[in-house]
Amino acid sequence: MGKSRTSRASSGRGSFFRRLLLTISLLGAGLFAWRHWDALEPRLNPPLSRVEIHGELRHLEESEIRAVLAPYAGAGFFELDLGKLREQLESLQWVATAAAGRRWPDTLSVRISEEAVIARWGEDRLITQRGRLIAPDSAAIDTALPRLDGPPDSQFEVMRQYLRLNQILYPAGLRLSGLHASPRQSWRLQLNGVTEVVLGGEDLVKRLQRYVDFYLSRPEAERLRHEVADLRYGSRFSVRMREAESGAGEIARR
């Protein structure tokens, strides 16, 4: 029994001295690092000297990205604020999302996803899938894109209606090439770049479906002459025809 007590005491003293030795070692290492930090820092926190840019860039210039990254050149590997860098990259006009990361010992890597444009907005802007409005150089605007338009801050509602109405038109072979919302939410459509459809402000889907059914019931030669279809008046609507050899005419449906 005496031997057991002696063994436990010896073990306790050994454990104490091991902890004491570890504490002294850590303090010594900390003191050494503090005294020689200027020499150690380049090894422990090396500066970022290489940049990698990933992602397909169609509209954005690489120089615009590098201009954002330039202030971070030479920053310590562990000092870089990746969240702040990501926010700065995503503030660029064409950037939808950005990701930034570090690779030991000296590389900053960023990945860029550009905005996807679905239509023009008014005369000189573009609208993206996320409803973001972009004002590019005029040369960057593809006039073949559909044109959407509406009051200030209405782009999300106009885009929603554009997607909704297209579901009715597409099966009939009609392309929604333009959509305009007035300040009073009265809607006008342009189909295939040649036919204007006035829907008013109510029952848009029902009214447009009525015109599509009528359109499909007519001979192809007549469809091509549809100039303006006015569906604002309940179950009645009228279609003004382009002039043909036999003269202009109007078809009314009640």
C-alpha positions as CSV (number, residue, x, y, z in Angstrom):
1,M,0.0,0.0,0.0
2,G,2.9,2.3,0.8
3,K,4.4,1.6,-2.6
4,S,1.1,2.5,-4.3
5,R,1.1,5.9,-2.6
6,T,4.7,6.5,-3.5
7,S,4.0,5.6,-7.2
8,R,1.0,8.0,-7.4
9,A,3.1,10.8,-5.8
10,S,5.9,10.2,-8.3
11,S,3.5,10.2,-11.2
12,G,1.9,13.4,-10.0
13,R,5.3,15.1,-9.8
14,G,6.2,13.8,-13.2
15,S,3.0,15.2,-14.7
16,F,3.6,18.6,-13.0
17,F,7.1,18.9,-14.4
18,R,6.0,17.9,-17.9
19,R,3.3,20.7,-17.8
20,L,5.9,23.1,-16.4
21,L,8.4,22.2,-19.2
22,L,5.7,22.6,-21.9
23,T,4.7,26.0,-20.5
24,I,8.4,27.2,-20.4
25,S,8.9,25.9,-23.9
26,L,5.8,27.8,-25.2
27,L,6.9,31.0,-23.4
28,G,10.3,30.6,-24.9
29,A,9.0,30.1,-28.4
30,G,6.7,33.1,-28.0
31,L,9.6,35.2,-26.8
32,F,11.8,34.1,-29.6
33,A,9.1,34.8,-32.2
34,W,8.5,38.3,-30.7
35,R,12.2,39.2,-30.8
36,H,12.7,37.8,-34.3
37,W,9.3,38.6,-35.9
38,D,10.7,40.7,-38.7
39,A,12.6,37.8,-39.9
40,L,9.9,35.2,-39.3
41,E,6.9,37.0,-40.7
42,P,7.8,36.5,-44.4
43,R,7.9,32.7,-43.7
44,L,4.8,32.5,-41.5
45,N,2.7,35.1,-43.3
46,P,4.1,35.3,-46.8
47,P,2.9,38.2,-49.1
48,L,0.5,37.4,-51.9
49,S,2.5,37.8,-55.1
50,R,0.4,35.7,-57.7
51,V,-3.1,36.2,-58.9
52,E,-5.3,33.7,-60.7
53,I,-8.6,34.8,-62.4
54,H,-11.1,32.1,-63.4
55,G,-14.4,32.2,-65.2
56,E,-15.6,33.0,-68.7
57,L,-15.5,36.8,-69.3
58,R,-17.6,37.9,-72.2
59,H,-18.4,41.5,-71.2
60,L,-16.1,42.2,-68.3
61,E,-12.5,43.2,-69.0
62,E,-9.8,41.4,-67.0
63,S,-8.2,44.8,-66.4
64,E,-11.3,45.8,-64.4
65,I,-10.9,42.8,-62.1
66,R,-7.2,43.4,-61.7
67,A,-7.8,47.1,-60.7
68,V,-9.9,45.8,-57.8
69,L,-7.2,43.3,-56.8
70,A,-4.3,45.7,-57.1
71,P,-4.6,47.2,-53.5
72,Y,-4.3,43.6,-52.1
73,A,-1.0,42.9,-53.9
74,G,1.7,42.2,-51.3
75,A,-0.8,41.7,-48.4
76,G,0.1,38.9,-46.0
77,F,-1.4,35.5,-46.7
78,F,-3.5,35.6,-43.4
79,E,-4.2,39.3,-43.5
80,L,-6.4,39.3,-46.6
81,D,-10.1,40.1,-46.0
82,L,-11.8,37.7,-48.4
83,G,-15.3,38.9,-47.6
84,K,-14.5,42.5,-48.4
85,L,-12.7,41.6,-51.6
86,R,-15.7,39.6,-52.7
87,E,-18.1,42.5,-52.1
88,Q,-15.8,44.8,-54.1
89,L,-15.7,42.4,-57.0
90,E,-19.5,42.0,-57.0
91,S,-20.0,45.7,-57.1
92,L,-18.6,45.7,-60.7
93,Q,-21.4,46.1,-63.2
94,W,-21.1,42.8,-65.0
95,V,-20.3,40.6,-62.0
96,A,-23.1,38.4,-60.8
97,T,-21.2,36.4,-58.2
98,A,-17.5,36.3,-57.2
99,A,-15.5,33.9,-55.0
100,A,-12.1,34.5,-53.6
101,G,-9.6,32.2,-52.0
102,R,-6.0,31.7,-51.0
103,R,-3.6,29.0,-51.9
104,W,-0.4,28.6,-49.9
105,P,2.1,30.1,-50.0
106,D,1.5,33.2,-52.1
107,T,-1.5,32.8,-54.5
108,L,-4.8,34.8,-54.5
109,S,-7.5,33.0,-56.7
110,V,-10.8,34.5,-57.8
111,R,-13.6,33.1,-59.8
112,I,-16.1,35.4,-61.6
113,S,-19.6,34.6,-62.9
114,E,-21.0,37.3,-65.2
115,E,-24.6,38.5,-65.3
116,A,-26.8,36.7,-67.9
117,V,-28.7,39.2,-70.0
118,I,-32.3,38.3,-71.1
119,A,-33.5,41.6,-72.7
120,R,-33.0,45.3,-73.4
121,W,-34.5,47.8,-71.0
122,G,-35.7,50.9,-72.6
123,E,-33.3,52.7,-75.0
124,D,-29.9,52.2,-73.5
125,R,-29.9,49.5,-70.8
126,L,-30.0,45.8,-70.4
127,I,-31.8,43.6,-67.8
128,T,-30.3,40.4,-66.4
129,Q,-31.9,37.2,-65.2
130,R,-31.7,38.6,-61.6
131,G,-33.5,41.8,-62.6
132,R,-30.4,43.9,-62.4
133,L,-30.2,46.9,-64.8
134,I,-26.9,47.4,-66.7
135,A,-25.9,50.5,-68.7
136,P,-23.2,49.3,-71.1
137,D,-21.6,51.0,-74.0
138,S,-24.1,51.3,-76.9
139,A,-21.9,48.8,-78.9
140,A,-22.6,46.1,-76.3
141,I,-26.4,46.2,-76.8
142,D,-27.7,43.5,-79.0
143,T,-30.7,44.9,-80.8
144,A,-32.0,41.4,-81.5
145,L,-32.8,41.0,-77.8
146,P,-36.5,41.6,-76.8
147,R,-37.1,45.1,-75.5
148,L,-38.8,45.6,-72.1
149,D,-39.8,48.9,-70.7
150,G,-41.8,50.4,-67.8
151,P,-41.9,52.9,-65.0
152,P,-38.9,53.3,-62.6
153,D,-38.3,50.3,-60.4
154,S,-40.8,48.2,-62.3
155,Q,-38.2,45.8,-63.9
156,F,-39.0,42.8,-61.7
157,E,-42.7,43.0,-62.4
158,V,-42.1,43.6,-66.2
159,M,-39.7,40.6,-66.3
160,R,-42.2,38.4,-64.4
161,Q,-44.9,39.2,-66.9
162,Y,-42.5,38.7,-69.8
163,L,-41.8,35.2,-68.7
164,R,-45.4,34.5,-67.9
165,L,-46.8,35.7,-71.3
166,N,-44.1,34.0,-73.2
167,Q,-45.4,30.6,-72.0
168,I,-48.6,31.3,-73.9
169,L,-46.9,32.6,-77.1
170,Y,-44.1,30.1,-77.5
171,P,-46.3,27.1,-78.3
172,A,-48.0,29.1,-81.1
173,G,-44.7,30.0,-82.7
174,L,-44.9,33.7,-81.6
175,R,-42.0,35.5,-80.1
176,L,-42.5,38.3,-77.5
177,S,-40.1,40.9,-79.0
178,G,-41.3,43.8,-76.8
179,L,-43.3,44.4,-73.6
180,H,-44.2,47.8,-72.3
181,A,-45.9,48.7,-69.0
182,S,-47.4,52.2,-68.7
183,P,-47.4,54.0,-65.3
184,R,-51.0,52.9,-64.9
185,Q,-50.0,49.2,-65.5
186,S,-51.5,49.0,-69.0
187,W,-49.6,46.5,-71.1
188,R,-48.6,46.5,-74.7
189,L,-46.8,43.6,-76.5
190,Q,-44.9,43.4,-79.7
191,L,-45.0,40.0,-81.4
192,N,-42.4,38.8,-83.9
193,G,-41.3,42.4,-84.2
194,V,-44.3,43.3,-86.4
195,T,-47.6,42.9,-84.5
196,E,-48.7,45.1,-81.5
197,V,-51.1,43.6,-79.0
198,V,-52.8,45.9,-76.5
199,L,-54.0,44.1,-73.4
200,G,-54.9,46.8,-70.9
201,G,-54.4,46.2,-67.2
202,E,-56.5,43.2,-66.3
203,D,-56.8,39.5,-67.2
204,L,-53.6,39.6,-69.2
205,V,-53.2,35.9,-69.6
206,K,-56.9,35.3,-70.5
207,R,-56.9,38.2,-73.1
208,L,-53.7,37.1,-74.7
209,Q,-54.9,33.5,-74.9
210,R,-58.0,34.8,-76.7
211,Y,-55.8,36.5,-79.3
212,V,-53.5,33.4,-79.7
213,D,-56.6,31.2,-80.4
214,F,-57.8,33.6,-83.0
215,Y,-54.4,34.0,-84.5
216,L,-54.0,30.2,-84.9
217,S,-57.5,29.9,-86.5
218,R,-56.6,32.3,-89.4
219,P,-54.8,31.5,-92.6
220,E,-51.0,32.1,-92.5
221,A,-51.2,34.9,-95.2
222,E,-53.7,36.7,-93.0
223,R,-51.7,36.3,-89.8
224,L,-48.7,38.1,-91.4
225,R,-50.9,41.1,-91.9
226,H,-51.9,41.6,-88.3
227,E,-50.7,45.1,-87.3
228,V,-52.5,46.0,-84.1
229,A,-54.8,43.8,-81.9
230,D,-56.8,45.6,-79.3
231,L,-58.1,43.4,-76.4
232,R,-58.9,46.0,-73.8
233,Y,-62.7,45.7,-74.0
234,G,-63.8,42.5,-72.3
235,S,-64.8,39.7,-74.7
236,R,-64.5,42.0,-77.7
237,F,-61.4,42.8,-79.6
238,S,-60.3,44.1,-83.0
239,V,-57.4,43.5,-85.3
240,R,-56.2,46.1,-87.7
241,M,-54.7,44.7,-90.8
242,R,-51.8,45.9,-92.9
243,E,-52.6,47.1,-96.4
244,A,-52.6,44.4,-99.0
245,E,-53.2,44.6,-102.7
246,S,-57.0,44.6,-102.0
247,G,-56.6,47.5,-99.5
248,A,-56.7,47.7,-95.7
249,G,-59.3,46.0,-93.6
250,E,-60.3,45.3,-90.0
251,I,-61.5,42.1,-88.4
252,A,-63.6,42.3,-85.2
253,R,-64.4,39.4,-82.9
254,R,-67.2,39.6,-80.4
